[in-house]
Amino acid sequence: MSATSGTAATAADHESARLIARSVGEVLLEVRAQLGFADPRTLGAAGDRRAEELLQMLLHERHPGDAVLSEESADDARRLGAPRVWVVDPLDGTREFSEEGRDDFAVHVALVIDGTPVCGAVALPARDQVLATPGPFPGPPPHSGPLRIAVSRTRPPALATDLAEALGAELVPMGSAGVKVMAVVTGEADLYVHGGGQYEWDSAAPVAVALAAGLHASRLDGSSLRYNQPDPWLPDLVVCANDRADEVLATVAAL
């Protein structure tokens, strides 16, 4: 399939993101089944490698003219100045992937056009689930308790702890960044906030899905998230329902 020019994602782009994320997720489950969990380091390395190989192959087959920014590959010099760039993380949550019984790892596939993630898919292979643009997305179930903030299960940031105290919220620990943002999409959590710095591939696909689902996603100061930048380091972000964004951003600013 040839590359597509223009400023908007096409139906073929959305199909590619969903198909590739699912296919890579299936391979990750195969790697888990083949190697087992006796040697987590070897399992994680094999998962990263196999996922990257398949993802790059599928992108090249379907969109050979597009540049790619991946966690697992050297930077593609073609991407700077390119209108279309795929920003991908073949295995987000290698630690969780390598632990028996954990399902909170993900595959991220996003298409960034002129700095904006307009198309994306997040596969949660161990849950047999892919959330992808343009949708549809499951509506969050009713929740009457305190706000729930998705945080890292191993490194919960001080910002999230302070925010939870200010908002009377509770912390919900889980694995990869993709899983955390998808938790807000599906209603498992109400808010994801990160202030410790991530790379573009950690959030491009989750943010594309969150925006398509009608959520708010921005920097902590409320400014737009921009991708395919010369330095792919993205310092912070927040994802929540639109009707909570003003309160959350104001509280973050006060903290």
Helices and strands as residue ranges (DSSP letters): H 11-35, H 40-62, E 67-70, G 77-79, E 84-92, H 94-97, E 106-113, E 116-124, G 125-127, E 129-132, E 148-152, H 158-167, E 170-174, H 177-186, E 191-194, E 198-199, H 200-212, E 216-218, E 233-234, E 237-240, H 242-254
